[in-house]
Amino acid sequence: MSENYLVIGAGISGIAACELLIKNNENVTLYDGNDKLDKKKLKADNPFLVNVDIITGNVDLSFVKEFDKAVLSPGVPLDIDIVKRIKRENVTIWGEIELAYRFGKGRIVAITGTNGKTTTTALTGEIFQSYYDDVRVVGNIGIPYTKMVENSTDDTIFVAEISSFQLETVDEFKPDVTAILNITEDHLNRHHTMENYINAKKNITKNQDKSGTCVLNFEDDVLREFGESLDMNVVFFSSERVLKSGLYYQDGTIYWALDGNSTKVIDVDDLTILGKHNYENAMSAVAMGLAMNIPMDSIVKSLKKFTAVEHRIEYVCERNGVKFYNDSKGTNPDAAIKGICAMNRPTFLIGGGYDKDSTYDEWVSCFPGRVKKLAIIGQTSEKIANCCKEHGFLDYEICDTLESAMDMCFEASEPGDAILLSPACASWGMFTNYEERGKVFKTHAREYKNA
């Protein structure tokens, strides 16, 4: 029997949710708070919406009681008026991840963390696709999970990147293998407190039982303590110390340890991805592959083939002996620190953007000896400049646009330098998303002429 669904949010995730529900003969209404949304264009671009009622803007919210379930897009906060009203009316709330889980089949490998999710998900997907026949890489990596559940079978494996926003609304979602890569300050404008943010991340293991596996970063104090509380198979990885069991990095090599006996996995010189944080990403991917019975030799072959994800410390080009790196996905200070630390040459850094209520002290503290000059752009310019002054770093300049920041860096650079876009901020306000920001950076870098 069909149910009445209210889908909230007319972005990529919301539209994919509508399509999945319509294909399963459910009754769908779409709501978006933007009263300027072009309904005719939306239906023209998505013909399956032709018979869907689309509601926009500020309306009498009593209409929500007509629905059995509300499906929230990841970008919809839980504390806005319409969601509060849905809760008061006792309408069941699902997120996109929960919806996909209810309508899909197969096994699930789910990955979250403040930083490294996209690289780890892409690498894990490549490891799985090299061994299993039906592997679908989905989620926050850019392909809605709901869009890929059609025709899934018990043999399908989903490798899913999952954000804290998506994890707020899980109910029965039960992955076979999970990974939490790290937890550092991020999205406090949405979650309000670190406790809320941490609890959202922990939700990824909410329904796992003794048959499941959870992969955790041993060097993260929160995750180490969390792992000790879990009643399932916990696999730790470490980039700082030797583990008796789990994966660890030491002296240029990644090892797999079991009951005190260590086996070499790979020399990091055989990887194409840079930086200790990427060695952590590789270790977590290895752990997930082993948990799903992929042979080590197959895993190692995939590790050697894997190249950097677009917008994540991505090499772009070289001009006049200066190398350009696009790390537009470094949207918070911790991620941007990893971008800076991965550089192996003097670096001109471009940072700044939308303010997510982050603090920049740790980021600025890692500049000395690494950053020759900082070009600051966007809404956070004054905030970052003041932080630089407080830490005694005065080699910075505020620029109006990304292109002008690049021009300033290129004119001041010398052969052997790097120009790195690693903003430590979101892109909104200047760009639609971090992908657009990264593409603008790459296009402009390639326009420079060699002398």
C-alpha positions as CSV (number, residue, x, y, z in Angstrom):
1,M,0.0,0.0,0.0
2,S,1.4,3.4,-1.0
3,E,2.3,6.0,1.6
4,N,2.4,9.8,1.5
5,Y,5.9,11.2,1.5
6,L,7.0,14.8,1.9
7,V,10.5,15.4,0.5
8,I,12.1,18.5,1.8
9,G,14.8,20.2,-0.3
10,A,14.8,20.4,-4.1
11,G,18.6,19.9,-4.6
12,I,20.3,16.8,-6.0
13,S,19.5,14.6,-3.0
14,G,15.9,15.7,-2.8
15,I,15.3,15.2,-6.5
16,A,16.9,11.7,-6.3
17,A,14.7,10.8,-3.3
18,C,11.6,11.9,-5.3
19,E,12.6,9.7,-8.2
20,L,13.2,6.7,-6.0
21,L,9.9,7.0,-4.3
22,I,8.0,7.6,-7.5
23,K,9.5,4.5,-9.1
24,N,8.3,2.6,-6.1
25,N,4.7,3.9,-6.6
26,E,4.7,6.1,-3.5
27,N,2.8,9.4,-3.2
28,V,5.2,12.3,-3.2
29,T,5.0,16.0,-2.5
30,L,8.2,18.2,-2.7
31,Y,8.8,21.2,-0.5
32,D,11.6,23.8,-0.7
33,G,11.9,27.0,1.3
34,N,13.0,29.0,-1.7
35,D,10.0,30.9,-2.9
36,K,11.8,31.8,-6.1
37,L,12.3,28.2,-7.2
38,D,11.2,27.8,-10.8
39,K,8.7,24.9,-10.6
40,K,8.2,24.7,-14.3
41,K,11.9,24.4,-15.0
42,L,12.3,21.8,-12.3
43,K,9.6,19.7,-13.8
44,A,11.0,20.2,-17.3
45,D,14.4,19.1,-16.2
46,N,13.0,16.1,-14.2
47,P,10.0,14.7,-16.1
48,F,9.2,12.2,-13.4
49,L,8.1,15.2,-11.3
50,V,5.3,16.1,-13.7
51,N,2.5,15.0,-11.4
52,V,4.2,16.0,-8.1
53,D,2.8,18.8,-6.1
54,I,5.7,21.3,-5.4
55,I,5.3,23.7,-2.4
56,T,7.7,26.6,-1.9
57,G,8.4,29.5,0.4
58,N,6.6,30.5,3.6
59,V,3.3,28.6,3.9
60,D,1.0,27.4,6.6
61,L,2.9,24.4,8.0
62,S,-0.2,22.6,9.2
63,F,-0.1,20.7,5.8
64,V,2.7,18.5,7.1
65,K,0.3,16.4,9.2
66,E,-1.1,14.9,6.0
67,F,2.1,12.8,5.5
68,D,3.2,9.4,6.7
69,K,6.9,10.2,6.3
70,A,9.1,13.2,5.7
71,V,12.4,12.7,3.8
72,L,15.0,15.4,4.6
73,S,17.8,16.4,2.3
74,P,21.2,16.5,4.0
75,G,21.3,20.3,3.8
76,V,18.1,20.7,5.9
77,P,18.8,21.5,9.5
78,L,16.7,19.7,12.2
79,D,15.9,23.0,14.0
80,I,14.1,24.9,11.3
81,D,10.3,25.6,11.7
82,I,9.0,23.0,9.2
83,V,11.1,20.2,10.8
84,K,10.0,21.2,14.3
85,R,6.3,21.1,13.1
86,I,6.9,17.7,11.5
87,K,8.2,16.4,14.8
88,R,5.2,17.9,16.7
89,E,2.8,16.1,14.3
90,N,4.7,12.8,14.9
91,V,5.4,12.3,11.2
92,T,8.3,9.8,10.8
93,I,11.5,11.6,9.7
94,W,14.0,9.8,7.4
95,G,17.1,11.2,5.8
96,E,18.3,10.3,2.3
97,I,20.6,7.6,3.7
98,E,17.7,5.9,5.6
99,L,15.5,6.1,2.6
100,A,18.1,4.4,0.4
101,Y,18.7,1.8,2.9
102,R,15.0,0.9,3.2
103,F,14.6,0.5,-0.6
104,G,18.0,-1.0,-1.4
105,K,19.6,-4.5,-1.1
106,G,23.1,-5.7,-0.6
107,R,26.0,-5.0,1.8
108,I,27.2,-1.6,2.9
109,V,30.6,-0.1,3.7
110,A,30.1,3.3,5.2
111,I,32.7,6.0,5.7
112,T,32.6,9.2,7.7
113,G,35.0,11.6,9.5
114,T,35.8,15.3,9.4
115,N,38.5,15.0,6.8
116,G,39.6,12.4,4.2
117,K,36.1,10.9,3.5
118,T,36.1,11.5,-0.2
119,T,39.7,10.2,-0.8
120,T,39.1,7.2,1.4
121,T,35.7,6.5,-0.2
122,A,37.2,6.7,-3.7
123,L,40.1,4.5,-2.8
124,T,37.9,2.0,-1.0
125,G,35.6,1.9,-4.0
126,E,38.5,1.2,-6.3
127,I,39.7,-1.7,-4.1
128,F,36.3,-3.2,-4.0
129,Q,35.5,-2.7,-7.7
130,S,38.8,-4.5,-8.6
131,Y,37.5,-7.6,-6.8
132,Y,33.7,-7.6,-6.7
133,D,31.3,-7.4,-9.7
134,D,28.6,-5.0,-8.5
135,V,30.1,-2.2,-6.4
136,R,28.4,1.2,-6.3
137,V,30.3,4.2,-4.8
138,V,27.7,6.6,-3.4
139,G,26.8,9.3,-0.9
140,N,28.5,12.6,-0.1
141,I,31.1,11.9,-2.8
142,G,28.6,13.3,-5.3
143,I,26.3,10.5,-6.3
144,P,23.1,10.3,-4.2
145,Y,22.8,6.9,-2.5
146,T,19.1,7.0,-3.4
147,K,19.9,7.2,-7.1
148,M,21.9,4.0,-7.1
149,V,19.7,1.5,-5.2
150,E,17.6,0.6,-8.2
151,N,18.2,-3.0,-9.3
152,S,20.5,-3.7,-6.4
153,T,20.7,-7.3,-5.2
154,D,22.0,-9.2,-2.3
155,D,25.4,-9.3,-4.1
156,T,25.6,-5.5,-4.5
157,I,28.1,-3.7,-2.3
158,F,27.6,0.0,-1.6
159,V,30.7,2.0,-0.6
160,A,29.2,5.2,0.9
161,E,30.7,8.5,2.0
162,I,28.4,9.8,4.7
163,S,28.4,13.2,6.3
164,S,27.4,14.3,9.8
165,F,24.3,16.0,8.3
166,Q,23.2,12.6,6.8
167,L,23.9,10.7,10.0
168,E,21.6,12.9,12.1
169,T,18.6,11.1,10.7
170,V,19.6,7.5,10.6
171,D,17.1,5.0,12.1
172,E,17.6,1.4,11.0
173,F,20.5,2.0,8.7
174,K,22.9,-0.9,9.3
175,P,26.3,-1.0,7.5
176,D,28.4,-4.2,7.5
177,V,31.6,-2.2,7.8
178,T,32.0,1.4,9.1
179,A,35.0,3.7,9.3
180,I,35.3,7.0,11.3
181,L,38.6,8.5,10.1
182,N,38.9,11.4,12.5
183,I,36.9,14.0,14.4
184,T,37.9,17.7,14.5
185,E,36.0,20.9,14.8
186,D,33.6,21.5,11.8
187,H,30.0,22.5,11.0
188,L,29.4,24.0,14.4
189,N,27.0,26.5,12.7
190,R,24.8,23.4,12.0
191,H,25.5,21.2,15.0
192,H,26.1,24.1,17.5
193,T,28.3,22.0,19.9
194,M,31.2,19.6,19.5
195,E,29.2,17.0,21.5
196,N,26.3,17.1,19.0
197,Y,28.8,16.8,16.1
198,I,30.6,13.9,17.6
199,N,27.4,12.1,18.4
200,A,26.3,12.5,14.8
201,K,29.5,10.9,13.6
202,K,29.1,8.0,16.1
203,N,25.6,7.4,14.7
204,I,27.2,5.5,11.8
205,T,27.7,2.5,14.2
206,K,24.2,2.9,15.8
207,N,22.8,-0.4,14.5
208,Q,25.9,-2.5,14.0
209,D,26.2,-5.7,16.1
210,K,28.8,-8.3,16.9
211,S,29.0,-9.4,13.2
212,G,30.1,-5.9,12.1
213,T,33.4,-4.2,11.8
214,C,34.3,-0.6,12.7
215,V,37.6,1.0,11.6
216,L,38.9,3.8,13.7
217,N,41.9,6.2,14.0
218,F,43.9,5.2,17.1
219,E,45.5,8.7,17.2
220,D,42.1,10.4,17.7
221,D,41.4,10.4,21.5
222,V,37.6,10.5,21.0
223,L,37.7,7.6,18.6
224,R,40.1,5.5,20.6
225,E,37.9,5.7,23.7
226,F,34.8,5.1,21.5
227,G,36.4,2.0,20.0
228,E,36.9,0.5,23.5
229,S,33.1,0.8,24.1
230,L,32.0,-1.0,20.9
231,D,30.7,-4.6,21.0
232,M,32.0,-5.6,17.6
233,N,35.2,-6.1,15.7
234,V,37.2,-2.9,16.0
235,V,40.2,-2.3,13.7
236,F,42.5,0.6,14.6
237,F,45.0,2.3,12.3
238,S,47.9,4.6,13.4
239,S,50.3,6.9,11.7
240,E,52.3,7.5,14.9
241,R,52.9,4.2,16.6
242,V,53.3,0.5,16.2
243,L,50.1,-1.5,16.9
244,K,50.0,-5.1,18.0
245,S,46.8,-5.5,16.0
246,G,45.6,-3.3,13.2
247,L,47.4,-1.1,10.6
248,Y,50.2,1.2,11.2
249,Y,52.7,3.4,9.4
250,Q,56.4,3.4,10.3
251,D,59.5,4.6,8.5
252,G,57.9,4.9,5.0
253,T,56.0,1.6,5.1
254,I,52.4,0.6,6.0
255,Y,52.1,-2.7,8.0
256,W,49.3,-5.0,8.9
257,A,49.6,-6.5,12.4
258,L,47.7,-9.4,13.9
259,D,48.4,-10.6,17.5
260,G,51.8,-9.0,17.5
261,N,52.9,-10.3,14.1
262,S,53.4,-7.7,11.4
263,T,53.3,-8.0,7.6
264,K,54.4,-5.3,5.2
265,V,51.5,-4.0,3.1
266,I,53.2,-1.3,0.9
267,D,55.9,1.3,0.9
268,V,54.3,4.7,0.7
269,D,56.7,5.7,-2.1
270,D,54.6,3.3,-4.2
271,L,51.5,5.5,-3.6
272,T,50.7,8.4,-5.8
273,I,48.9,10.3,-3.0
274,L,50.9,12.7,-0.8
275,G,51.0,13.2,3.0
276,K,50.7,11.3,6.2
277,H,46.9,12.0,6.3
278,N,46.7,10.0,3.0
279,Y,48.6,7.2,4.5
280,E,45.9,7.1,7.2
281,N,43.2,7.1,4.4
282,A,45.1,4.2,2.7
283,M,45.3,2.2,6.0
284,S,41.5,2.6,6.6
285,A,40.8,1.5,3.1
286,V,43.0,-1.6,3.5
287,A,41.2,-2.4,6.8
288,M,37.8,-2.2,5.1
289,G,38.9,-4.4,2.2
290,L,40.2,-7.1,4.6
291,A,37.0,-6.9,6.6
292,M,35.1,-7.8,3.4
293,N,37.4,-10.7,2.6
294,I,39.4,-9.1,-0.3
295,P,42.9,-10.7,-0.6
296,M,45.8,-8.5,0.3
297,D,47.5,-8.8,-3.1
298,S,44.4,-7.5,-4.8
299,I,44.2,-4.6,-2.3
300,V,47.9,-3.6,-2.9
301,K,47.4,-3.6,-6.7
302,S,44.6,-1.1,-6.2
303,L,46.6,1.1,-3.8
304,K,49.4,1.4,-6.4
305,K,46.9,2.4,-9.2
306,F,45.0,5.0,-7.2
307,T,45.5,8.7,-8.0
308,A,44.4,11.7,-6.0
309,V,40.7,12.7,-5.9
310,E,39.9,15.9,-7.8
311,H,40.1,19.0,-5.5
312,R,42.1,17.1,-2.8
313,I,45.8,18.1,-3.0
314,E,45.4,17.6,-6.8
315,Y,48.4,18.5,-8.9
316,V,47.3,20.8,-11.6
317,C,50.3,22.0,-13.7
318,E,53.7,23.6,-13.6
319,R,54.5,27.1,-14.9
320,N,58.0,28.7,-14.7
321,G,59.0,26.0,-12.3
322,V,56.1,26.7,-9.9
323,K,53.7,23.9,-9.2
324,F,50.0,24.5,-8.7
325,Y,48.0,22.3,-6.3
326,N,44.2,22.4,-6.0
327,D,43.0,21.5,-2.5
328,S,39.6,23.2,-2.7
329,K,38.1,20.4,-0.7
330,G,40.1,21.6,2.3
331,T,37.0,23.4,3.7
332,N,38.0,23.5,7.3
333,P,41.3,24.3,9.2
334,D,42.2,20.7,10.0
335,A,41.9,19.6,6.3
336,A,43.8,22.6,5.2
337,I,46.6,21.9,7.7
338,K,47.0,18.5,6.0
339,G,47.2,20.2,2.6
340,I,50.0,22.5,3.8
341,C,51.9,19.6,5.5
342,A,51.8,17.5,2.4
343,M,53.7,20.2,0.4
344,N,57.4,19.4,-0.1
345,R,58.4,22.9,-1.3
346,P,58.0,26.5,-0.2
347,T,54.4,27.4,-0.6
348,F,52.2,30.4,-1.5
349,L,48.9,29.6,0.2
350,I,45.4,30.8,-0.8
351,G,42.8,30.6,2.0
352,G,39.6,32.1,3.2
353,G,35.9,31.9,2.2
354,Y,32.6,31.4,3.9
355,D,32.6,31.6,7.7
356,K,31.5,28.3,9.4
357,D,32.3,29.6,12.9
358,S,35.7,27.9,12.7
359,T,38.8,29.1,14.6
360,Y,42.1,29.4,12.6
361,D,44.8,29.4,15.3
362,E,46.1,25.8,14.6
363,W,46.1,26.5,10.9
364,V,48.1,29.7,11.1
365,S,50.4,28.1,13.7
366,C,51.6,25.6,11.0
367,F,52.6,28.4,8.5
368,P,56.1,29.2,9.8
369,G,58.7,27.3,7.7
370,R,56.1,26.2,5.2
371,V,54.1,29.2,3.9
372,K,56.0,32.0,2.2
373,K,52.9,34.2,1.8
374,L,49.2,33.9,2.4
375,A,46.6,35.3,0.1
376,I,43.2,35.7,1.8
377,I,39.9,35.9,0.1
378,G,36.2,35.9,1.0
379,Q,34.0,36.6,4.0
380,T,36.6,35.4,6.6
381,S,39.4,37.7,5.3
382,E,39.5,40.0,8.3
383,K,39.0,37.2,10.8
384,I,42.0,35.3,9.3
385,A,44.1,38.4,9.0
386,N,43.5,39.2,12.7
387,C,44.5,35.6,13.6
388,C,47.7,35.9,11.6
389,K,48.6,39.2,13.5
390,E,48.0,37.5,16.8
391,H,50.4,34.7,15.8
392,G,53.0,37.1,14.4
393,F,52.6,35.9,10.8
394,L,52.6,39.1,8.7
395,D,53.3,37.8,5.2
396,Y,49.7,38.0,4.1
397,E,47.6,40.0,1.7
398,I,43.8,40.4,1.4
399,C,42.6,39.9,-2.2
400,D,39.2,40.6,-3.8
401,T,39.0,37.5,-6.0
402,L,40.5,34.0,-6.3
403,E,42.1,35.1,-9.6
404,S,43.7,38.2,-8.2
405,A,45.1,36.1,-5.3
406,M,46.6,33.7,-7.8
407,D,48.1,36.5,-9.8
408,M,49.7,38.0,-6.7
409,C,51.2,34.6,-5.7
410,F,52.4,33.8,-9.2
411,E,54.1,37.2,-9.6
412,A,55.9,36.8,-6.3
413,S,56.9,33.1,-6.7
414,E,60.2,31.6,-7.8
415,P,61.1,28.4,-9.5
416,G,60.8,25.6,-7.0
417,D,57.8,27.1,-5.2
418,A,54.2,25.8,-5.0
419,I,50.9,27.7,-5.1
420,L,48.3,25.9,-3.1
421,L,44.6,26.6,-2.9
422,S,43.6,25.1,0.5
423,P,41.1,27.5,1.9
424,A,40.2,26.2,5.4
425,C,36.7,27.6,4.7
426,A,33.6,26.7,2.7
427,S,33.1,28.2,-0.8
428,W,29.6,29.7,-0.4
429,G,29.3,33.4,-1.1
430,M,31.9,33.4,-3.8
431,F,31.2,30.1,-5.4
432,T,28.4,27.6,-5.7
433,N,30.5,24.8,-4.1
434,Y,34.1,23.8,-3.6
435,E,34.1,22.0,-7.0
436,E,33.4,25.3,-8.8
437,R,36.1,27.0,-6.7
438,G,38.6,24.3,-7.6
439,K,37.7,24.4,-11.3
440,V,38.2,28.2,-11.4
441,F,41.6,27.7,-9.8
442,K,42.7,25.0,-12.3
443,T,41.5,27.0,-15.3
444,H,43.3,30.1,-14.3
445,A,46.5,28.2,-13.4
446,R,46.6,26.7,-16.9
447,E,46.3,30.2,-18.4
448,Y,49.7,31.3,-17.1
449,K,52.4,31.3,-19.7
450,N,55.9,29.8,-19.3
451,A,58.6,32.4,-19.6
